[in-house]
Amino acid sequence: MSTVCNVCNKKFKCLYDLKNHCRIHTGERPFQCPICAKEFIAKTHLKEHNKIHENERKYACEICTKVFIQKNHLVSHSLIHNQEKPHVCVICNKKFSRKHHLLRHYLMHTEEKPFVCDVCGKTFSQMCHLNRHYKIHTLEKLHLCDK
């Protein structure tokens, strides 16, 4: 079996990594935190997340007061302070400070809409847009008039 993503052509060393990556496109998140119910695409992401509940924050930003559980979160955060944007779209050259923002941006170019409303069938390119859309079905009112 190929270890190349058939959606974005990204290559992987092993099938396990490809399978986890494909969940980015499908929206599948099979690993759920038993404490807060947050869902993840990979078991390793869930293990790292569990440190939040242990409150183990040992990586501190030298510029602001934020502390992080993982070193890579601190590194990613530091890009905000130095305004570095190392992730570049190969299609339009737009730059992003975070890799997942670039991956989300690519959906705009591919017009892929992998997130489907199970109530009406409407499709969305981002999970956050689907979640916002669900509120029309539940009649949840986010902003109520106080008069």
C-alpha angles and dihedrals in degrees: 000000000000121000094209122103109243091209104050102008093236112158126226135193094227141020092245091061091047091051091052091046093051088061087070088066098040098041091230113153107177098168113080129187109238091212105049102008094236110155130223138193094223135038090229090058090054091050091052091046091054088068087071090066090048087053092225103160110162104148111084127189111237092211104047135016098263120123127195139205095217129045091224089057089055091048091049091047092051089063087070092060096047093037090230115163107188098163110085128186109237090210105050103006093237110156130224134189092214128051095221090056089056091048090050089048092055090066087068090061096043093043085220113161106186097162112087128189107235090207103054105004096242112152131222136191093219133043092224090059091051091049090051090048092053089067091072089061095046092044088228110168113211098182116040123188111244093207 
